[in-house]
Amino acid sequence: MRHLILVGACYLDTILTVPHFPEEDSKLRATTLQVRRGGNCPNSLQVLAQLLAAVGPQQHHPPIKLHMVSCLPDAHAAATGKILASFGDGDSDGGGSPEKAIDFSHCLFRAGHEEPASSYIIRSGETGSRTIVNFNHLPEMTTGEFEKIADAFTQHGDECWWHFEGRMPATTLSCIRYLRQVVPGSTVSVEVEKPNREGLVELAAEADVVFYSRSWAESRGYTTPEACLRAEAASSKASLMLCTWGEQGAGALAVSGGEYIHHPATLPREGISVVDTIGAGDTFIAGMLYGLHADAWSREAKLAFAVGLATKKVRREGFAGLVP
């Protein structure tokens, strides 16, 4: 059994689509309202569950089991039930029993807390911009709590891949260093997304695989994915580094040999009818994590698959039905 464990925040998203971004102290009627479960790692897990369900986890040798590590409200809270039910069983329409596809037993259920971490997203119909306001009153995961979770996986001696959202760099760095001590054979990937967040460079330096966002790269002065990856490779232990670049697709750098490849989001003269960009980066990460477990695929095939999956996602609302 191979374990793919994603560690990150889980949110309940309220998405308001408006004709244009409102002025301060003004009133504006929204055209649509959606409430759905969000969070980078949970979004990626929903896509991964679809991918594994489409081919059957047993077709991977050894088979892959998905796990989520997130802080959630009280186990008996209505919000917790809604969040867990939102994953479905990995089928294309999102229905079914969530425990069949994703293991939630390592989530940290905060006793006495009824409200989930929440995001309020204002999506402009005029420009496509997304303005996000977050609220999270749940106690964050501590290094000690993570160590207990990691210890539970070491008892079985199975192969583990740990993917971290780069939300709390100091805590996450301690978690990665603990993994290096107790399970040095584990693979670690991290997402470097938010511009100007302290500690992300140090976090990336400890990972085997790094996912950079365009916004983070541009905040560092890079104008292309290749420029970002080649510069950051100098201070990283990673074997593979990736950088998404919106409509221009994504690039990947194999650090040891210095080989850079790029895959566009569209073919020349093609266009993308953008419907919903929320979670496109999470979908790309899911596609790459899936591809990186497909040993027979070339690196080019893995990148093309992830870019194609993310492109398919932005053409639809949400994540349901990404995989036939």
N, C-alpha and C positions, 0 to 999 in steps of 0.2 A: 504494500500500500504506500502510495505517495501522498503527502499532505500538503495542501496549498492553503496557508493561513494568512488572512488579510487583517491587518490591525489598523483601525482608524475610527473616526467619529461617524455616528449614524444620526441623521437629522430627519425631521419631518418638515418637508418643504411646502410652503404656500406660495404659489406662483401666480402673480397678477400680470396679465398682458394688457398694456395700455397703448393708446394711439401714439403717444409720444411721452417722453419723460416729463413728469410734472415739475412746475416751478415750486420753489419753497413757499409754504403757507398758501397753497392753492388746493382746489378740489377738482378731481378728475375721475370719470367713470371708467372702470376697467371693462374690456371687451370679453375676457375669459378669466376664469378662476379655476386653478387646479390645486389639489392637496395630495401630495404623494411622498413616499419615503425617499430620502436622498442621503447624501454622504458619499465621498469618493469611493471608499472601499466597498460599502454596500452596493453601490451602483455597479462596480466591477464584478462583484459576486453574482449579481442578478444576470449579467451577461454571460459570465463563465458557466453558470448553472444551465443556461440555455444551450451553450455550446456542448457541454458534456452530455446533456440529455439528447441532443441531436445525433451524436455518434455512439452514445453509450459509454459510461466510464470504464467498462471492462475492456474496451478496445484499446485503452492505453495500458501499457505493460511496464511496471505494475499500475493498477488502477489509481485514479486520483480522487481524493476526498477533499471537499471544500470546507473551510472553517472561518467563522467570523469572530473577531475579538473587538468588541465595542462596549462602551458604557451605555446602558439603557436604564429607563425608569424601573421601578419596582416590578418584579416578575409578574405580579397580579394586576398591574395597572392596565387600564384600557388601551393606553397609547402603546404599550409594549406588545399587546396582542395584535394591534393593528399593524405595527411595524413588522413583526415576524410573519404575519399572514401575507404581507405585501410581496414576499419573495416567491410565493408559489412553490412548485416542485421542480422548476427549471424548464417547464414546457413553454411553448410559444405564446400561450394566452395568459400566462401568469397564474393559472389556477392550481389547485391541488395542495398537497401537504408539504410545508417548507422543510421539515426535517429530513425528507427524502434526499434533498439535493445539498443542503448546507447545514453544517453542525453549528448550533448556537450555544452549546453547553459551556463554552469558555467566555461567553459574554459576561460583563460585570453588571449585575442587576442591582441598582442602588435602592436599597430598602427605604420606604417612606417617601420616595420621589414619584410623583404622578405625571409630571410634565416631561416630555422628551426634549432633547436639543432641537431647536427650531430655526429654520431659515425663512425669511420673507424676501421673495425675489420679484423685483419689478422689471418686467421685460418690455422693452420699447418696440412697438410695431414699426416705428419710423426708421430706426437705426439698427435694430436687433441687439442693442446693448442690454446687459443684465446688471442691475444694481442689487446687491445682496446685503441684507441686515440679519445678523445671526444673534441668537440668544441661547445660552447653554448654562443651566444652573446645576447640571449633574457634576458630581466630583469626578475629576479626571483620573485616569488609570495611573497608578504609581509603579515605580520600578519593581517594588516588592511583589505587587500583584502579578505583574508580567512574569517574574521569575517563577512563580508557582505554576503559571500556565505553561511556560517552557519546560519545566520539570516534568509535567504530565506527558509531554510528547517524547521526552528522552527515554521513558520507561519501555517504549515499544521498539526502539531502534529503527524506526521507519525513516525513509527519506523525507525531509521537510524543506519547503520553500516558504520563507517568511517575507511578506510584502508589507511595508509600512508607509502610511500617509505621513508626510513630513509636517505634522501639526505642532508637535511639542518636541523640538529638536533635542533639547537636553535630556529629556526622559527617554526619547527614542534611541539616542546614542548610547545611553546606559543599557537599554534593552539589547541592542545589537552586540555590544561588548560582552554582555552576559551570554548570549548565544555563542559567541566565538569561544568562550571558555568551556561551556558545558556540552555544546553540540557543534564542534568546529566544522563538521561536514555539511551543515545546513547552508542553503543558498539564501542570500538576503538581497531584496530589492527595495528601493525607496523612491518616493515621488517628491520631486523638488518643484513646487508650484508657485507659492506665494512670493511676490517680489518683496525685498527688504525684510524678510523674516530672518532674524538672527539665528545662526547655528546650522543653516541648511548646507553650507559648503562643507563643514566638518562632518555632517551626517552623510553626505554623498561620498566623502572620502573613505568611509568604512564599508560601503555596500559593494556587492558583486555586480548588480545591475542598477542603473540609475535612469529614471524618467524625468526629463526636464520639460517645463512648459515654456511656451513662447514668451509669455509675460515675464517670467523670471529671467529668461535669457536676454530679453530686450532691456530689462532693468539693469543688467550688467554691461550693457553697451554692445551686445552682439546683434548683428543684422541678419545672420543666417544660422540654420541649425548646425552646419558644419563648423562655423567659426566658434560657436558655443562649445561643441563637443571636443574639438581639438584643444581648445584652451583649458577646459575643465579637466581633461584627461591627465594633464600634467600633475595634478594634486590628488588623484583618485586611485584607489586600488581596484576599481571596477574592471571587469573583463568586457562588458558591453554597456554602452551609453546611448540613450535615445533622446531625441528632442522633437516635439510636435510643433508644427508651424501653421496651424489653421488650414486655410484653403490651399496652401502649398504642400500639404502632406506632412511627412516626417522624415528625419534622417537617423541613421544608426552608425555608430563607430565601434568596430572591434578594436579594442585598445591595444592588444599585444602586437598585432600586425599593422595597425594604423589604417585598416581598410574602412573607407567611408562609403555608405550607400544611401540613396535617397529614393523615396517613392512619392509621387504626387498624389494629391487627393482626386484629381480629375485628369483625364487625357487632354491633350491640346485641343482647344476650340470647344471643349465641353464645358458645361456649367452645372452648378449644384443648386437645386431648389431647396433653400434652407428653411426648415420648419421649426426645429428645436435644437439649439446647440448645447443645452444643459446636459452635462454628462458625456459629451463627446470625448473628452480626454480620458474619462474613466472607461469608456468603451474601448479606446485605443489600448489602454493598459491591459484590459481583459483579453483583448485579441493577442497581444504580445505574450502575456503570461501563458495563454493557451498554446500559442505557437512554440514557445520555448520549451514546452513539455512534449512537443511533437518532434521526436528526435530525427525523423526521416526528412523533415523539411529543411530546405536551405535557409540561410539568413535572409536572403532576398524574398523568399516565399513568406516567411514569417512577418516581415515588415509590410509586404503588400497586403497580406491578410488583415493585419491590424488596421492599416490605413483604410482599406476597403470597408471594414466593419464600422469604423468611426464615421466614414462618409455616409454609409447607409443609415446610421443612427440620426444624423442631423436632418435627414429627409423625413423624419417621423417624430411624433410626440412620444416621449417616454422611451422605454426599452423593450416593450412587448413585441414579439414577432420579428426580432432581429435575425433569428435563425429559422429557416424553413422547417 
